[in-house]
Amino acid sequence: DLRAFLTSKGVIVEDDIFIHFVGLVYFKGKPYIFLPRNSDLNKFQQYSIAEKEKIARELMSSIHMYQQSKKNSIDNRDNGEGFIGEENLTLIISLLDDFNLNGLYKRRSKRKIYNAGKINWKKTIHSFQPYPSDNSPLYLEYEGVSKRTEFDSEISKIHAGIIYDISKDLGWLTYSEPAYYESVLNSIGRSELSEEIQIATIKKELDTIYSERDIYLLKSISNYLEKNSGY
């Protein structure tokens, strides 16, 4: 039962009557929220599921903010499977918040083309001979740049799989409507690569991007995969 599970994790000992713990525990696929000691449980029991989720979301957000404060720095490492420690909580909330704000990862690329696309004047001036003109040089040929945005790259599929897995159990931490994630993620497939190859793919992508947001996101995805796979 839950008590035996908490005892096995060292949260309580055999003779304990009270649990000195505030936070979230997952046991047999269900979340158990432990509220602060002076909470009015009788009032809490009367709330709807949506109201209970809102309170739980605010509690976990408060714990997250407390842990992020340097002056309140505490040692709260992950205690094992079933527990969300400081580091894992930060990572999960970060991934969900980023997805809610920016959506799935989009791969952006550029390629060189001729006589089409946006003109690259520096390359054109150095590579092509202009024709005389009354007012300015006239270039009949030019080098251009074609920009492409991929919404279904392998990285996007990896990202979608992670958000889907997290949101099934923990999506309510940052978004009150559970069906939101499923409806958004249904349009993209999932990566069929092994977790080891997924990590290698992410690290290879990191060498080609410069956006701070993309770098932070891919490092977070890689971190999640490494924790999840044990690599």
C-alpha positions as CSV (number, residue, x, y, z in Angstrom):
1,D,0.0,0.0,0.0
2,L,1.0,3.7,0.0
3,R,2.3,3.6,3.5
4,A,4.6,0.7,2.7
5,F,5.8,2.5,-0.4
6,L,6.6,5.7,1.6
7,T,8.4,3.6,4.2
8,S,10.5,1.8,1.6
9,K,11.6,5.2,0.3
10,G,12.5,6.5,3.8
11,V,9.8,9.2,3.9
12,I,8.4,7.6,7.1
13,V,9.5,5.0,9.5
14,E,7.5,2.1,10.9
15,D,6.4,4.0,14.1
16,D,5.7,7.4,12.5
17,I,2.1,8.7,12.9
18,F,2.6,11.9,10.9
19,I,4.3,12.4,7.6
20,H,6.8,15.2,7.5
21,F,6.6,15.7,3.8
22,V,5.0,18.2,1.4
23,G,4.9,17.5,-2.3
24,L,3.9,15.0,-5.0
25,V,4.3,11.2,-4.9
26,Y,3.3,8.8,-7.8
27,F,2.2,5.4,-6.7
28,K,0.6,2.8,-9.0
29,G,-0.1,5.3,-11.7
30,K,-1.8,7.8,-9.4
31,P,-0.6,11.2,-8.0
32,Y,-0.7,11.8,-4.3
33,I,-0.4,15.3,-3.1
34,F,0.7,16.0,0.4
35,L,-0.5,19.4,1.6
36,P,1.0,21.5,4.4
37,R,0.2,20.4,7.9
38,N,-2.4,23.1,8.7
39,S,-4.5,22.6,5.5
40,D,-8.2,22.3,6.0
41,L,-8.7,18.7,4.6
42,N,-12.5,18.7,5.3
43,K,-12.9,21.8,3.1
44,F,-10.5,20.3,0.5
45,Q,-12.6,17.1,0.2
46,Q,-15.6,19.2,-0.9
47,Y,-13.8,20.8,-3.9
48,S,-14.3,19.6,-7.4
49,I,-11.5,17.7,-9.3
50,A,-10.7,20.9,-11.2
51,E,-10.4,22.9,-8.0
52,K,-8.2,20.2,-6.4
53,E,-6.0,20.2,-9.4
54,K,-5.7,24.0,-9.2
55,I,-4.6,23.8,-5.6
56,A,-2.2,21.0,-6.3
57,R,-0.8,23.0,-9.3
58,E,-0.3,26.1,-7.1
59,L,1.4,24.0,-4.4
60,M,3.8,22.5,-6.8
61,S,4.5,25.9,-8.3
62,S,5.2,27.3,-4.9
63,I,7.6,24.4,-4.1
64,H,9.3,25.0,-7.5
65,M,9.7,28.8,-6.8
66,Y,11.0,28.1,-3.3
67,Q,13.6,25.7,-4.6
68,Q,14.7,28.2,-7.3
69,S,15.4,30.9,-4.7
70,K,19.1,31.0,-3.8
71,K,18.4,32.2,-0.3
72,N,16.1,29.2,0.2
73,S,18.3,26.6,-1.4
74,I,17.6,23.2,0.1
75,D,18.9,19.7,-0.5
76,N,15.9,18.0,-2.1
77,R,17.4,15.5,-4.6
78,D,15.3,13.0,-6.3
79,N,14.5,10.2,-3.8
80,G,13.9,7.5,-6.4
81,E,11.2,6.3,-8.7
82,G,7.8,7.7,-7.8
83,F,9.2,10.9,-6.3
84,I,9.7,14.2,-8.1
85,G,12.7,15.8,-6.6
86,E,13.9,19.4,-7.1
87,E,15.9,18.7,-10.2
88,N,13.2,16.6,-12.0
89,L,10.4,19.0,-11.0
90,T,12.3,21.9,-12.5
91,L,13.0,20.0,-15.7
92,I,9.4,18.8,-16.1
93,I,7.9,22.3,-15.5
94,S,10.4,23.9,-17.8
95,L,9.6,21.5,-20.7
96,L,5.8,21.9,-20.2
97,D,6.0,25.7,-19.9
98,D,8.2,26.0,-23.0
99,F,5.8,23.8,-25.0
100,N,2.8,25.8,-23.8
101,L,4.5,29.0,-24.9
102,N,6.3,28.0,-28.1
103,G,4.9,24.7,-29.2
104,L,7.0,21.9,-30.7
105,Y,10.6,22.4,-31.8
106,K,10.9,23.7,-35.3
107,R,14.0,23.0,-37.4
108,R,15.1,26.0,-39.4
109,S,17.5,25.8,-42.3
110,K,19.0,27.9,-45.0
111,R,20.3,27.0,-48.5
112,K,22.0,28.8,-51.3
113,I,20.0,29.3,-54.5
114,Y,20.5,31.3,-57.6
115,N,18.2,34.0,-59.1
116,A,15.6,33.3,-56.5
117,G,14.8,34.0,-52.9
118,K,16.2,36.8,-50.8
119,I,19.3,38.4,-52.4
120,N,22.6,37.9,-50.6
121,W,24.2,41.1,-51.8
122,K,27.7,40.4,-50.3
123,K,27.9,37.1,-52.1
124,T,26.4,38.5,-55.3
125,I,28.8,41.4,-55.5
126,H,31.8,39.1,-55.0
127,S,30.6,36.4,-57.4
128,F,28.8,38.1,-60.3
129,Q,29.8,40.7,-62.8
130,P,27.4,43.7,-62.9
131,Y,26.3,45.3,-66.1
132,P,26.7,49.1,-66.5
133,S,23.7,51.2,-65.7
134,D,23.0,54.9,-65.6
135,N,22.4,55.1,-61.9
136,S,23.9,51.9,-60.3
137,P,25.4,48.5,-61.2
138,L,22.8,46.1,-62.6
139,Y,23.0,42.4,-61.6
140,L,21.1,40.1,-64.0
141,E,22.2,37.1,-61.9
142,Y,22.4,37.0,-58.1
143,E,22.8,34.6,-55.2
144,G,19.8,34.2,-53.0
145,V,18.9,32.4,-49.7
146,S,16.0,30.1,-49.3
147,K,14.8,29.6,-45.7
148,R,12.9,26.5,-44.7
149,T,11.1,25.6,-41.5
150,E,10.4,21.9,-40.7
151,F,7.5,21.1,-38.4
152,D,7.9,17.3,-38.5
153,S,11.7,16.7,-38.2
154,E,13.1,13.9,-36.1
155,I,13.8,16.4,-33.3
156,S,10.1,17.5,-33.4
157,K,9.0,13.9,-33.1
158,I,11.3,13.3,-30.1
159,H,10.0,16.5,-28.5
160,A,6.4,15.4,-29.1
161,G,7.0,12.0,-27.6
162,I,8.5,13.5,-24.4
163,I,5.7,16.1,-24.0
164,Y,3.1,13.4,-24.5
165,D,4.6,11.1,-21.9
166,I,5.0,13.9,-19.4
167,S,1.5,15.4,-20.0
168,K,-0.3,12.1,-19.5
169,D,0.5,12.2,-15.8
170,L,1.7,15.7,-15.1
171,G,0.3,18.0,-17.7
172,W,-2.1,19.4,-15.1
173,L,1.0,21.0,-13.4
174,T,1.1,23.8,-15.9
175,Y,-2.2,23.6,-17.9
176,S,-5.6,23.0,-16.5
177,E,-7.1,21.2,-19.5
178,P,-5.6,17.7,-19.9
179,A,-7.1,17.2,-23.4
180,Y,-5.0,20.2,-24.6
181,Y,-1.8,18.2,-25.1
182,E,-3.4,15.3,-26.8
183,S,-5.2,17.4,-29.3
184,V,-2.1,19.4,-30.2
185,L,0.2,16.4,-30.4
186,N,-2.0,14.1,-32.4
187,S,-0.9,15.7,-35.7
188,I,2.7,14.6,-35.4
189,G,4.3,11.1,-35.3
190,R,6.6,9.8,-32.7
191,S,10.3,9.0,-33.1
192,E,11.0,5.3,-33.5
193,L,14.7,5.8,-32.7
194,S,16.2,4.2,-29.5
195,E,16.7,6.6,-26.7
196,E,20.5,6.4,-27.2
197,I,20.2,7.4,-30.8
198,Q,17.7,10.1,-29.9
199,I,20.3,11.6,-27.5
200,A,23.0,11.5,-30.2
201,T,20.6,13.2,-32.7
202,I,19.8,16.0,-30.2
203,K,23.5,16.6,-29.5
204,K,24.3,16.7,-33.3
205,E,21.5,19.3,-33.7
206,L,23.0,21.4,-30.9
207,D,26.1,21.9,-33.1
208,T,24.0,23.6,-35.8
209,I,21.8,26.0,-33.9
210,Y,22.4,29.5,-32.4
211,S,19.0,30.5,-31.0
212,E,19.2,30.7,-27.2
213,R,15.7,29.3,-26.8
214,D,16.4,26.3,-29.1
215,I,19.7,25.6,-27.3
216,Y,18.1,25.6,-23.9
217,L,15.2,23.4,-25.1
218,L,17.4,20.8,-26.8
219,K,19.6,20.6,-23.7
220,S,16.5,20.1,-21.6
221,I,15.3,17.4,-23.9
222,S,18.7,15.7,-23.8
223,N,18.8,16.0,-20.0
224,Y,15.3,14.4,-19.8
225,L,16.3,11.5,-22.1
226,E,19.5,10.8,-20.2
227,K,17.6,10.7,-16.9
228,N,14.9,8.5,-18.3
229,S,17.2,6.1,-20.0
230,G,20.0,6.0,-17.5
231,Y,22.7,6.9,-20.1
